[in-house]
Amino acid sequence: MISFVWFSFEGDSACLVESVKSVRRVYGSDVPVCIFDDSKAPISADDLTTISPSLYEKTEWDRGGNLRGGIAITGMIDCMRRAAEVTKADWVSKIDCDTILIKPWLDDDLKWAYQGTSWGSEQLGAGLNYIMRKDVPARILKHIAGRPGIFKGECPEDNTIALLAATCFPGGLLIHDSAYGGKNRLAAGWVYSKFRPSTPQDCMKFAAITFGNRYMMQDLPREKRNSQIARDRVAQTMRMFNSWLVNQA
């Protein structure tokens, strides 16, 4: 069994509803849904009721802006450990609030410690959606605890967690190439462009799509591309995409 984990905050509340909806469409209504919310800015009560998660906790650790730094990474890995433990899942999958799952992509072979995707040579793992075997978070936490000062620089969670998994489980990573132009990409990003925007039909060859490319919203001033206006557009686009998927069934 696989359980899914989201790290949410109020700005992505509407996106989270759509992301959870997509996972339940793929895996069924009984799939464990685990929400770890930002206590300083939690999702709305109405959206929480709509989602009705299997596990919901508010976290106190510093998220470093967008899940960056040793404190955030350690907190995330501990949450994933708890999710696997509470739901008794064999696998735990982190998925972004602004990501939609189109089809399952897990290789259900326990020889793999970590499964994920990469956008290119500058990173080992991408953060939109990755999976760890149930024992992996605890092993990584033990590794971190014995090495004070292990985190240096910004430490974005996606690449850092993949590197930690590679260190603790040599040869145990399954990384799918999702670099632009690849023939068998696992994942892609929705393109917000008036010249050649994405369509739902374009995306059906992928397993997961991130809608978080707000920097592409060139009709918005640069300073507003991280605003709630931009996030609301992401949620609206995800809602449209999910509706399209339902109509194809």
Steps between C-alpha positions, in 0.01 A plus 500: 500500500606858436412807704525859377638801685444871434670793675238773483437861594210739453615639166477156336178394671290488182782330306525233768135408453564433131822309560334269753209451261741382230673249729167352608394473136815296425522288817141495628320677782667286767857607420660648815513881476737666749505878534776678691386859522687819589379598848578865427282505187274193481263407220136606528262305721265447207775350284613278785143370535482438126828306500424298817856366531606174662759693701512874565764676708615858535877537494700756698838469330639780285428429133781723376271678257433222250617190687867587515770438757586231749217572743237472226655188348529324834140594581376372165679168528366448851147571374546243225622251759186563705273471197641159410478388862143619563357378169705177502597561139787332315574823312458868581473754220551873535301703250479877461172681555519638146561160336243271342553125476376360169597135536698279740872472438633312805725201428376275781837333556639540851858505371440871433546736795406814310316557174469836333563714197754761396466809283863484388865470590492778761301289745460140608134521599203723422257593773162478332456129583737238638467175692694335782482148639352501851830443682693770316391812694610352834837398354558849359407659834756280673759605243423870558508468880854368497637778283474851646549763233399268216279766342687773315361776280134535403431124487178482294302198611468328163867457417614471863264217592596310185869543587440380856320193368787432261752527784309267731399250230770481229352352185150528641368790294277480194509840330289567192626754249250783454732749332335703226522320168528151646296228328378319812450778752322407821395855587461844349395852589187680381590785266328833563553678170272689264711383207510124559317410820467143623183303439372200697551282194870593497542370854350154479833338411640599841436352844511829693466867410606796709287811456734709714688673217368840601811671366357430152199724561643782295175694498562563870771736628800301620439600863146354487589158364537370854185677622166351595364618164747269326432213741125537440563467127696182565209359701252596229714333233532184709123496553447525126749220437337268755157566350637417156643171633168402654321567173741268317414205725 
